[in-house]
């Protein structure tokens, strides 16, 4: 039997572009809530049970305050705010009334807590998005109170053995915040999504993680050898040797806080892609020089209506303050395609990826949202430190760009007339359509920068949908056609005096960093956890060798030839 024959693979949602391999340890965070039958009501003293509940609440507050402080130090202030919400649940009058009613019915405090939380948990669990994740927060608070009432021991996840791959039905915020990346090489959960607290904490801590695997996860035995690949979104039992070696190799890069340059002295800005303020601290800790892609659509998700100008201004200003010496590239609202927002009406489209999305909506049905966002951005550019850049998504024609620029001028004029302070940020275009790549010279003459989104560019150049496994082989940025689109964009962008960056997944792959340097890119932006390895690769790259590699790669006829050239250079 070969190594490949011995493997078992489970698919889920990858939340960190890292892989780790270690020994499976199962964790059941809900064990404390498995209470037996309650005693006879006649044997329960309601007054004593009320005192026990009040005492448990007080100790829960103390625990939460301590965990908040430790999480702010280890993970980040924004992530730590989840414990403020937990304190609010502890003090929630509806929950307290529910416990009081249950105690009055003759239940001891721990059973009363379980009953009082049932309704709210079911209510939130039946919702979608972040509201559903509130159910996990409530379970976390419920289990904490029951543990304090029953005297149960708390599992110390901070002291797991080194080389642990943690497996669980779900992980609460307090569970995840305890994980030590020096001990836990990865985790996988049956439930959860990319925006869950566990996923956000995993990215901030740099822990490989896959969530939403489903019930099959329980097939994995404790003590099994397990690989968690947060990039591909898979969990592999008994991984083959080559995958095991690649996973181990990716965790040793040094954190470099200063900008890096190649051996030949070419400076390359290495920045982070983020979607929320919660990810800023993680980007800083991984040594990001700035933000290369701030996906603002995340500000519009999981809420009943769009954020107003003041709310957006606060978010953009905070992002700028996080990088006083760096650049923050904010992409204007990019809805449509695979990014639906419930309160924004979007008509049915036969192919939404080729339909009304990105700038097409901002110049059409979402014009009011676009103007509000631009007002907030221009006002943010005037305050605080940092350099703000604003990028327009899905540009396909010069008139589209000119219309977007005219809107910026119009918004600036309105702010001027209102006497509000503002500044004009750098303006740029996201290159993600073949037409934008062909028109890159004309676009560059009108803006300050171009940023190549390789995920969509590869999709549209190769006419291969990203989510269709049947054509996944075609969706490869190393296809010569895609590489030539990148090379042309860089060449004509520079000729038009624009700097050129890349913010697709390709930018975060250290195996192709030398190729990208050789193609002439000025900035690479990626998920924060891959920044150390990419910075290390840039610092080891010989500029002339990289340019030679790029020359051979864009002359290749197939992606296999491109890979051969890369492998020859890396050996």
Secondary structure, 3 states (H helix, E strand, C coil): CCHHHHCEEEECEECCCCEEEEEEEEECCCHHHCCCCCCCHHHCCHHHHHHHHHHHHHHHHHHHHHHHHHHHHHCCHHHHCHHHHHHHHHCCHHHHHHHHHHHHCCCCHHHHHHHHHHHHHHHHHCCCCHHHHHHHHHHHHHHHHHHHHHCCCCCCHHHCCCCEEEEECCCCHHHHHHCCCCCEEEEEECCCCCCCHHHHHHHHHCCCEEECCCHHHHHCCCCCEEEEECCCCEEEECCCHHHHHHHHHCCCCCCCCCCEECCCCCEEEEEEEECCHHHHHHHHHCCCCCEEEEECHHHHCCCCCCCCHHHHHHHHHHHHHHCCCCEEEEECCCCECCECCCCCCCCCCCCHHHCCCCHHHHCCCCHHHHHHHHHHHHHHHHCCCCEEEEEECCCCCHHHHHHHHHHHHHHHHHHHHHCCCCCCCEEEEEECCHHHHHCHHHHHCCCCEEEECHHHHHHHHHCCCCCCHHHHHHCCCCCHHHHHHHHHHHHHHHHCCCEEEECCHHHHCHHHHHHHHHCCCCEEEECHHHHHHHHHHHHHCCHHHHHHHHHHHHHCCCHHHHHHHHHHHHC
